[in-house]
């Protein structure tokens, strides 16, 4: 089970400790991340303290703590959450030539306030006994609003940031008027009321409750690996994955990412930590354990993920757009009746 330390304020800030430290607030929930913290400590001698929790809860905590916030870095699992911190001016610029050289600019906030750490594709999972694989190889997100998929789609609720970001990308590419119409038809194609997490959607397709689900790709990796149990592995083996929009703009890419908070007490150590997470060894550790895609070039994903598809065409939109469009996306979802 993911270990979570909720340190008292003085444990983060007391000067009685001579050891160098870096303090994290993170909504990533992987044991393998803790292993990375240990490796960073061994390499640099800098102690990593962390608080884990849900993204929204941590954002509220940062706001409520204000000038007394002891955290140096906020790490979260969606560009939308990074944007929420940024719009309240709670990040500061990440000054690192090393990071500038490593990362593609589309995975860096235009103001240099946050960066991507790993990539996540929003993919389509389908039942190959119900839908032709050749058809799915040419699928677009836009197609999911057509009568072809009436009562065949499952997806989690509109409160989920992953879905909000997907809709944000559609607004960016297709405009508000088109997306409003698309959304009404898309919601009309749901096979059931939105419920559960991404793995629940995959299992619904495997169980015959629906023919299609929209999920983040790494959930398939987790299930196929057996880490989630034999039942989920068997479900994952029954479905196939399609990467949408491969004939045009590419599949939507989101990020797990982080930034340095405005009142960081250990700025230099925070820079070192973010640089460490982008090193090849660290990236290899991440993709091998969480089944995300590496954020750096020339590094393969996990073999399990690589089998799902290769040479994937990626949407080139800057990921900060996913946050900028978020308020419009949320409003549209509400109007369309996506609960």
N, C-alpha and C positions, 0 to 999 in steps of 0.2 A: 504494500500500500504506500502511496506517495507520502513521504514524510514532510511535515509542515512545522516550521518553527515560528512561533509568534513571540518575538523578542520584546521585552520591556524596553522602553525608550532608552534607558541608561545603558543597556547592553549594546545598543547601536552607537551611542555617542560618547560614552565615558572616556575621558582622557587617561584613565588609569591603565588602559591597555596600550602597551608600546607597539604591539604588532599592527602592521598595516592591514586595513580592512576595506571591503567594498560591500555595500548593502543593497539587496535586490528586493523588489516587489515583483512577483511573477505569477501569471495565470497559467503558465505551462505546468502540466501535472504529471511529468514523467520521472520515474526513478532514475532513468539514464541521464537526465539533466544534472542530478545530484552527483553522479559519477564525474561529470564534466567539471563541476565546482571543485571536486577533490583534486582533479588533475591540474586545474588552474592554481590551486593552493600549493601543490607540490612544485609546480614550475616557477611560480613567482614569489612564494612566501606570503602572499596577500590572502588573508582570511575572508571567506565568502559567508556572509550572513544573509538569510533570505526569509521572506514571508510569502506564503503561497495563498491563493484564493481566487475567486471568480473575478473576471476582468472588471465588471461594473462595481463590485465591492471595493476593489483596490483603487479604482479611480476615485470613488467617493472618499476613501480613506486619505488619499493624497491631497484632495481638496480640503478636507476637514482639518488635516494636520498643518496645512499652510507652511509657514516659515519653520515650523518645528518638525517637518517631515524628515525622518532620518535616512530615507532611501536615496541611493545614488542613481539607480537604474529602474525603470519600469519595463518589464517584458510582458508581451501579451500575444494573442494568437490570431489577430486580425488587424488589417490596416485601419478598419473603422474605429477600433478602440484606440489606436495610436493617434488618429486624427482627433478624437475626443479630448485627449490630453493636450495636444498641440493647440487646438482652438482656444483653450483657456490659458494659453501662454505658460504652461507648466514644464515645458522642455527647454533646454538650452542647446546651443549649437555643438555638434560633435566635431571637434577639431582634430582630425587625424588624416594625414596624407596616405597612410597605409590603407585605411578603409576606402578612401577615394579611388585608389588604384585597383583595389580588389573588386568593388561592387559596380555593377551596371547602374547607371544613373536612375533607371526606372524603379529601382528598389531602394532609393534614397529619397527622403523628403526634399523638396526643392529648396527648402531653407536650411537643410543639413541638420534638422533636429531629431530625426530618427532614421533607423535603417532596418532593412529586412535581414532576417537571420536564417530562414528556411522557407522554401516555396510550397504552396498547397494549391492543387488544382481542384476546381469544382467540376466534377465529372458526372456522367450518367451511368447508372448501373441498370442492367436490364436482364430479363429472362430470355435466353436464346431459344427456348422452345416456343415462345410466343411472338418474338420479333426477330426478323431476319438480320443477321449480323452485317450483311452488305448494306442494308438500309441504315443501320446504326453507325456504320463507318462514315456516313455522309450527313449525320444528324447535326443540326444547329440548335442552339438554345431557342431561337425564334420558332422552330418547328413545334415545340412543346405546347404551343397554344392552339394547334390545329385540331380539327375534329378527329384526325387519325388517332389521337391519344385520349379521347374522351373516356373519363372514369378509369384511367390506367396509371395515374401518377401518384406516388406518395412522396412527401417531403415534410420536414419538420416545420415548426411554427414560424410565423413572421417575426417573432421576438428574437430569433436566432440571428446573430451578427453575420454569419456566413451567408444566409439568404439575403439579408439586407445588402451585403456587398455585391452579390450576384446581380441583384436588381439595379444597383448603382452602376454596374458596368453596362447593363443594357440601356439605361438612360443616357449614359455617355456616348454610346455608339449609335443609338437609334432615335434619340430625342424623347422628350416628355410625352408628346401626343401619341406617338406610336406605342410607347411603352405602357401607357395607361390602357390602351385597347388590348394590347398583348396580355397584360396582367389579368384583366377580367376573364379572358378566354382560358388562360393558364389555370387560374383558380377553379374555373368550371370543369377542368379536366381531372381534378383530384379524385382519387378512388376512395378516400376517407378523410375525416377531419385530421389536420396535422397533429402529430403526437410523437413523442419519443425523440431519441437522438439519431445521428446518422446511421449508426449500426442497426437501430430498430427499423430504419427504412430498407436497408439491405436485406434484413431477415424477412421483411414483409414481401419483398419481391421473390425471395427464395421459397417462401411458404405459399406463394400463389395468390396473395392478397392484392397484388398489383403487378404490373408489367415493367414499370420504370420507377427509379428513384434518383433523386439528385443529392449527391453526397460529396464530401471531401475525400480525395483519393486514398489518403493514408489509412482510413478506417478499413478499407479492403486489405491493405497490407497487414494491419494488426490482426484481422480475422484469419487471413490465410496463414499467418505465422504460427497460429495455434496459441498465442499468448492469451487470447480471450476465451479459450476453452474449445473443446472438440465440436460442440454444437454450433458455435459461431463459425468455426473453420468449415464445417460441412455446408453451412448456408452460403459462405463466400464462394465455395467451389461450384455452386449451382448457377451463379450469375456471371455475366461478363461486363466489362467496362468499355464505355465509349467516351472518347475525348471530343467534345463538340467543336464545331466551326473549324475543322481542319482544312476545309477547302477555301477558307477566307481569312478572317482576322485571327483565329486561333482560340484555344481554350483559355478561359479566365484563370488567371494566376493571382492568388492572394499570398500574404506572407505572415509568418510568425516573426515578430520583430521587437525592437527595443529602442529606447532613447534615454538620455541622461537628464534627470530632473533638474529643474531650475535652481533648487536649493541644495544640490548635491554637496555633501561635506567632504567627499573623497573623489574629486573630479578626475584626477590623473589615474587613479586606480580603476575608475569606471571606464576610461578610454582603453586601458590595458585589457580589461575584461571583454569589452566588445570586440577588440582586435583579435583576442584569443578565440572567440567563438567563430570567427571567420577564417581561421587557419585551417589548412587542409585536414589535419588530424581531427580537429574538433568537428568539422563538417562531416567527415566520414563517420564519426561516432554518432552524430545526430541522425543521419539518413539510415544508418544501419539499425537504429533502435526505435525511431519514431515513424519511419517509412515516409517522411517528407522528402521533397526533392532538395538537393543542395542549392544554395543561393550563389555559390561561386561556380565559375566555368571549369570545364574539363574535369569534372568529377561525376562519376556515375551514381545513380540512386541505388538503393538496395536491390539485389537480384530479384526479389519478389515483385518489386514495383516495376523494374525494367521489363519484366515479362508482360505487364499489362499493356505496354506500348512503347515504341521507341521513336526517336526523332519527332517528338511532339511539337506542333506549331503552337507557340504561346501568344496570347493576347499581349500586345505591346503597350497597352495603356499604362501610364504611371500609376502605381498602386495608391498614391495619395488621393487620386480621384475617387476611390472607393469610400473614403471618408467624407470628402467634399460633397458627394452626391447623397450621402446617407440620409439627411433630413427629408429630402424629396422622396427617396425610396420608402422610408417608413410611412410617410403620409399616403403615398399611393397604395401601399399594402393595406392600410386601414380602410381606405375608400373602397378597395376591391373586395373587401371581406375576407382577406387572408388573415386568419387568427393564429 
